[in-house]
């Protein structure tokens, strides 16, 4: 009988730990990105390229030399003002 009580306590602890872990993981998915935070997230520096800063500097130089921006691939930041 004592073994059964210990086993039930262990199962309850494991179930409670699993539930807490599941709630912790699920809470990360509910955070929304606000409109003023999207500007920072769509910055060229935030790309996954190894030389993102060098590419951004090169594009800034090219854009200032050409007198125009855009036309190099990616779309806008999702604000529908392309």
C-alpha positions as CSV (number, residue, x, y, z in Angstrom):
1,X,0.0,0.0,0.0
2,X,2.9,2.4,0.7
3,X,4.3,1.8,-2.7
4,X,1.1,2.7,-4.3
5,X,0.8,6.0,-2.4
6,X,4.4,6.9,-3.4
7,X,3.7,6.0,-7.0
8,X,0.5,8.1,-7.1
9,X,2.4,11.1,-5.6
10,X,5.1,10.7,-8.2
11,X,2.6,10.5,-11.0
12,X,0.9,13.6,-9.7
13,X,4.2,15.5,-9.5
14,X,5.1,14.4,-13.1
15,X,1.6,15.4,-14.3
16,X,1.8,18.8,-12.6
17,X,5.3,19.4,-14.0
18,X,4.2,18.5,-17.5
19,X,1.2,20.8,-17.2
20,X,3.3,23.7,-16.0
21,X,5.8,23.1,-18.8
22,X,2.9,23.0,-21.4
23,X,1.5,26.2,-20.0
24,X,4.9,27.9,-20.1
25,X,5.4,26.9,-23.7
26,X,1.9,27.9,-24.8
27,X,2.2,31.3,-23.2
28,X,5.1,32.2,-25.5
29,X,2.9,31.9,-28.5
30,X,0.3,34.4,-27.3
31,X,2.5,37.5,-27.2
32,X,1.6,39.7,-30.1
33,X,4.0,42.0,-31.9
34,X,2.7,45.6,-31.7
35,X,2.7,47.9,-34.7
36,X,5.5,50.1,-33.4
37,X,7.7,47.0,-32.8
38,X,7.4,45.7,-36.4
39,X,9.5,48.5,-37.7
40,X,12.5,47.2,-35.7
41,X,11.8,43.6,-36.6
42,X,11.8,44.3,-40.4
43,X,15.1,46.2,-40.3
44,X,17.7,44.8,-42.7
45,X,20.1,44.4,-39.9
46,X,17.8,41.7,-38.4
47,X,18.2,39.4,-41.4
48,X,19.8,36.0,-41.2
49,X,22.7,36.8,-43.4
50,X,26.2,36.7,-42.0
51,X,27.2,40.1,-43.4
52,X,23.9,41.9,-42.9
53,X,25.5,45.1,-41.7
54,X,27.9,45.3,-44.7
55,X,25.0,44.6,-47.1
56,X,22.9,47.3,-45.5
57,X,25.8,49.8,-45.8
58,X,26.4,48.8,-49.4
59,X,22.6,49.2,-50.3
60,X,22.5,52.6,-48.5
61,X,25.5,53.8,-50.5
62,X,23.9,52.5,-53.7
63,X,20.6,54.1,-53.0
64,X,22.1,57.4,-52.2
65,X,24.2,57.3,-55.3
66,X,21.3,56.3,-57.5
67,X,18.8,58.7,-55.9
68,X,16.2,56.0,-55.3
69,X,15.3,53.2,-53.0
70,X,13.9,49.8,-53.5
71,X,13.9,47.6,-56.5
72,X,16.4,45.2,-55.0
73,X,14.1,42.4,-54.1
74,X,12.1,42.3,-50.9
75,X,8.7,43.9,-50.4
76,X,7.8,46.4,-47.8
77,X,7.2,45.9,-44.1
78,X,3.5,44.8,-44.4
79,X,2.0,48.3,-44.2
80,X,0.6,48.2,-47.8
81,X,2.4,51.4,-48.7
82,X,4.6,50.0,-51.5
